[in-house]
Amino acid sequence: MSVAGVEQLDDVASEEMSFADRAYLVIRDKLIMLDIRPNEAIVESELAAELKLGRTPVREALKRLEVDRLVVSFPRRGTFATGVDVADLRHISQIRVNLEPVAARSAAENASAEVRAGLLELADRTEALDVENIHRDELMRWDLRAHRAIYRATGNPHLEDVLVRYDNLATRIFCLFLDRLPTVARHVGEHAELLRTIAGGDGDAAAQIALEHVTGFEKAVRAIV
């Protein structure tokens, strides 16, 4: 995936970014979007050649991704993409239903005028999507982009880090069943209302919309498994 692909997840790949950071973002995207399939072996030399990077930054990236629970390493066996277990959905949702409303409320109450303007612009762009015809992988990238914008708008880097990690894990589950989920377009479209509510500063309403959004995701997946 190109640097442009990384930017689709609202991570800025600048010239100052280290090779390890670049490798981390690109490999993370491949894992989230299931370009690297669950339980698939990850060969450092092949990834390094594909990314046109040395093996050292790839190795450093994989260590970070293991902390994110996106890869797992076994002595003498190698490194693998973690499996996607729907049983984990309950644990992931338990965290998200508690923290996503906190993030939405915090963003609504604390975001600067500049950040609010950015959220409104993102809401406009989300509403302008041709959600019925756009590729579903691209819809999921919009889902990730909206969530990351909200987490960043909280101004709390610790809350942002936690929610990014669990949103990534939830997205892997979503992507696994993407072709069987009839509500993907609606799910992504819900972000526009949430973004506008946060930008308008209504913390209570933003928290409620965020809660309904997360619980709706879990119900949609559970309905087909």
Solvent accessible surface area in square Angstrom, and as a share of the most:
residue,aa,sasa,rsa
1,M,65,0.29
2,S,71,0.46
3,V,60,0.35
4,A,64,0.49
5,G,6,0.06
6,V,4,0.02
7,E,82,0.37
8,Q,55,0.24
9,L,2,0.01
10,D,42,0.22
11,D,26,0.14
12,V,113,0.65
13,A,15,0.11
14,S,40,0.26
15,E,157,0.70
16,E,153,0.69
17,M,41,0.18
18,S,56,0.36
19,F,131,0.55
20,A,17,0.13
21,D,51,0.26
22,R,47,0.17
23,A,0,0.00
24,Y,20,0.07
25,L,17,0.08
26,V,11,0.07
27,I,0,0.00
28,R,13,0.05
29,D,0,0.00
30,K,22,0.09
31,L,0,0.00
32,I,0,0.00
33,M,11,0.05
34,L,11,0.05
35,D,89,0.46
36,I,15,0.08
37,R,123,0.45
38,P,25,0.16
39,N,106,0.54
40,E,77,0.34
41,A,55,0.42
42,I,14,0.07
43,V,68,0.39
44,E,34,0.15
45,S,49,0.32
46,E,117,0.53
47,L,12,0.06
48,A,6,0.05
49,A,75,0.58
50,E,95,0.43
51,L,28,0.14
52,K,179,0.76
53,L,36,0.18
54,G,42,0.41
55,R,123,0.45
56,T,79,0.46
57,P,19,0.12
58,V,0,0.00
59,R,96,0.35
60,E,79,0.35
61,A,0,0.00
62,L,8,0.04
63,K,129,0.55
64,R,103,0.37
65,L,0,0.00
66,E,67,0.30
67,V,97,0.56
68,D,17,0.09
69,R,154,0.56
70,L,0,0.00
71,V,3,0.01
72,V,47,0.27
73,S,51,0.33
74,F,77,0.32
75,P,102,0.64
76,R,240,0.88
77,R,159,0.58
78,G,36,0.34
79,T,21,0.12
80,F,39,0.16
81,A,1,0.01
82,T,26,0.15
83,G,36,0.34
84,V,29,0.17
85,D,77,0.40
86,V,33,0.19
87,A,67,0.52
88,D,62,0.32
89,L,0,0.00
90,R,142,0.52
91,H,91,0.40
92,I,11,0.06
93,S,4,0.03
94,Q,115,0.51
95,I,53,0.27
96,R,9,0.03
97,V,40,0.23
98,N,91,0.47
99,L,48,0.24
100,E,6,0.03
101,P,20,0.13
102,V,72,0.42
103,A,0,0.00
104,A,1,0.00
105,R,91,0.33
106,S,22,0.14
107,A,0,0.00
108,A,1,0.01
109,E,105,0.47
110,N,98,0.50
111,A,10,0.08
112,S,58,0.38
113,A,85,0.66
114,E,148,0.66
115,V,59,0.34
116,R,53,0.19
117,A,60,0.46
118,G,36,0.34
119,L,4,0.02
120,L,72,0.36
121,E,100,0.45
122,L,12,0.06
123,A,0,0.00
124,D,76,0.39
125,R,113,0.41
126,T,4,0.02
127,E,106,0.47
128,A,86,0.66
129,L,30,0.15
130,D,81,0.42
131,V,40,0.23
132,E,140,0.63
133,N,117,0.60
134,I,42,0.21
135,H,127,0.57
136,R,78,0.28
137,D,56,0.29
138,E,45,0.20
139,L,3,0.01
140,M,1,0.00
141,R,29,0.11
142,W,23,0.08
143,D,5,0.03
144,L,0,0.00
145,R,31,0.11
146,A,1,0.01
147,H,3,0.01
148,R,4,0.02
149,A,16,0.12
150,I,4,0.02
151,Y,0,0.00
152,R,113,0.41
153,A,6,0.05
154,T,6,0.03
155,G,67,0.64
156,N,62,0.32
157,P,81,0.51
158,H,146,0.65
159,L,20,0.10
160,E,36,0.16
161,D,96,0.50
162,V,60,0.34
163,L,0,0.00
164,V,23,0.13
165,R,75,0.27
166,Y,41,0.16
167,D,2,0.01
168,N,2,0.01
169,L,20,0.10
170,A,2,0.02
171,T,3,0.02
172,R,6,0.02
173,I,5,0.03
174,F,4,0.02
175,C,16,0.10
176,L,60,0.30
177,F,20,0.08
178,L,10,0.05
179,D,133,0.69
180,R,137,0.50
181,L,1,0.01
182,P,108,0.68
183,T,29,0.17
184,V,0,0.00
185,A,19,0.15
186,R,161,0.59
187,H,14,0.06
188,V,0,0.00
189,G,33,0.32
190,E,60,0.27
191,H,1,0.00
192,A,6,0.04
193,E,105,0.47
194,L,5,0.02
195,L,0,0.00
196,R,84,0.31
197,T,25,0.14
198,I,0,0.00
199,A,11,0.09
200,G,67,0.64
201,G,34,0.33
202,D,71,0.37
203,G,8,0.07
204,D,97,0.50
205,A,36,0.28
206,A,0,0.00
207,A,8,0.06
208,Q,90,0.40
209,I,27,0.14
210,A,3,0.02
211,L,62,0.31
212,E,98,0.44
213,H,8,0.03
214,V,1,0.00
215,T,41,0.24
216,G,32,0.31
217,F,5,0.02
218,E,32,0.15
219,K,149,0.63
220,A,20,0.16
221,V,0,0.00
222,R,102,0.37
223,A,87,0.67
224,I,39,0.20
225,V,89,0.51
